[in-house]
Amino acid sequence: MKYVLYTMLMGVTLSPMLIFDFTTQSNIQDWVITDDIVMGGESSGTFSLDAEGNGIFSGSVSLENNGGFSSVRYRFNKLDVTPYTKIKIKLRGDGKKYEFRIKTNSSDYYSYIYTFSTTGAWQDIEIPLKDMYPSFRGRKLNQPNFANAYIQEIGILIGNKKEENFKLILDKIELQ
C-alpha cells in the first residue's frame, strides 16, 4: 500500500504485471479444470486454445446429483500484488455471470471472489482487489475482503444455479 501511495504522490506510472497472456504459443497445461464431479455432479468443463491463441473455457453445467458448477484454475509462483489495486481481464463471454477467484496460497481452503457479467462482446473486466470477498463452497466467510500482499492462484467458476452451456474466451489477465 505504501508503494501505491508513493507512486501516486510522485506521479510514477506503474506498468501492468502480466499474469497470463494467451497466444498460439501459450502452454496451458497448468490450467486445471475442477467440475462438480468431485461432489457427485455431472457438469463438464474444458480448457483449450483456439486458432487465434485465446484461452477457451467451455462446457456445460448440470444440476444432476446436486451438481451445479465448473471451474478452471491456474497456480503459479507467488506474485507480490502490493503495488497493484486491481486485476484486469480481457475476455469475450456469452452473456452469463462468472466468478473470478484468487488465493493467497494455493493450499488455502477458501478463495477471494468477484462476480462479473459478460455481454457477448469483447470486454475489459476490472476487478478491484479490495472488493474481493472470502468464500468457501458458495458461502461468504465472516472475514475481511482481500488485503494480502501475494497471490498464488487465479481461477474462474460458473455456477448460476441452472443448467446451461457456457463459453468464455480469454485474451489476457494482468495486475494494474
N, C-alpha and C positions, 0 to 999 in steps of 0.2 A: 504494500500500500504506500509505503514511503517513496518507492521508486516512481509510482504513478503520479503522486503529488509533485515530486521533483520534476518529472518530465513536463507536467502541466505548467508549473511555475517558470521553468526555464525555456518553455516553448519548443522542447525537443519532441520530434515526431517519432513515435515508436513503430518500427516495422512490424507487420504481422508475422506471427510464427506459424509456419505450416505444420499441421498435424498430419494431414494426408491429402495428396493431390492425385486424383485418379487420371491415369493416362493409359495408352495402349501397352506401355511397358511396366505398369504397376504390378507388384507382387501382392496379391490379395489373400495368400494362404493363411495369414494371421487374422483374417476376418472370420469369426466363428458364428455360426447360426445356433441359436437355442430356441426351440419351439416348446409349446405346452406338452409335448410328448413326455417331457421329464416328469409330468404330473398325471399322465394317462390321456392327455388330449390328442387331437388329430390334426392340428394345424401344421402347415408345411411351408417353410421359407427357404429361399436360395439366395446366394450372393455370387455375382459374376461380373465380368467386364463386357460391355458391348463393343461394337466395332469402332466407335469413336473414343473408347477408353474411359467411359463413365462407369462408375460402380452401380450395379443394379441389384437392389434388394427387392425381391418379389416373392409372391406365393399366395397362399390362401389361409384365412383364419377360420377355424371351425369351433363351434361351441359344444361339439360332441364330447362326452365323457368329462365334463367340467373344464373343457379347454377354453381357449379364447385369446391366445397371443402368439406372436412370432417376433423374434429379435435377432439382431446381429451385433457383435461387439468386436472391438479391436483393442488389444493390450500392447503396451509399449513401455520403454524405459520412462521413469518419472520425468514429467515436464514441469519446470518451475513456471507457475502462472501468475506470480505476484506482480509482474509489470503489466498484466492484461486485465481487462474488465469484462470481456465478452468473447463468445465463440461465434464465428460466422460460418454458415454452411451455404454453399451454392448448390441448389438442387432443383429438381423438377418432380413434383408429386402428382398425385392422382385425385386431388380434391378431398383426401382423407386426413384425419388427425394422426399424428405420431408423437412419440416421446423421445426426446434426446436425453441421454443418460451419461453421467460421468461418475467415476470412482476415484477417490484419492489414492487408494491402494486396491489393486485388483482382488485382494483377499477379503476386502470389506464385504459384509453381508448385505449392505444396503447401497443404493445408488442415489445420487442427486439428479432430479428430474426437471425437465422443462417441456411442456406440451406445446406443439405448434401445428398450425393448419397449413395445408397445401392448396394450391389453386389450379393446378394443371399446367401452369406456365413456369418458366424458369424464375426462381426467386432467390434472394439473398436473405436467409433467416438469421437474425441477430439475436443471440441468447445472452442476456446479462448473467454473468456468473453468480452475482449476489441474489438473483431471483430463482436459482435452482434449489429446490427443497428436497430434504431427505425422505426416501420412501423405501419400503420393503414389502414385496408381494402385494402391491397395489394400495398399500396403506401409508398415509403420511405419518412420519415419525415426529414425536414431540422433541425435536432438536432444532438448532438454528439452521438457517439456509447456508449454502456453501460459502465458506470464508477461509479455505485452506490454501496452502502455498503450492501444492502439487496436484497433478492428476496423473493417473497411470492407465486409465481405461476410458474409452468412449463407447457408446452404443446407441442403437435406435430400436424402438419397440413399437409395434402396432398391436392394440388390444382395445378396440372400441365397443366391446360387449355385443358384437353382432358378427354373423358370418359374412365374410367379404373377401374378394380377391384384392390384392394390392400390388403397387409397383412404385418404387421410389428410386429416382435416378440421381446419383451423387457426382458432383464435379470436384469439389474442394471443401476441406474443413480446416479452419485456421483460428488461431487466437489473435485478438485485436485489443 
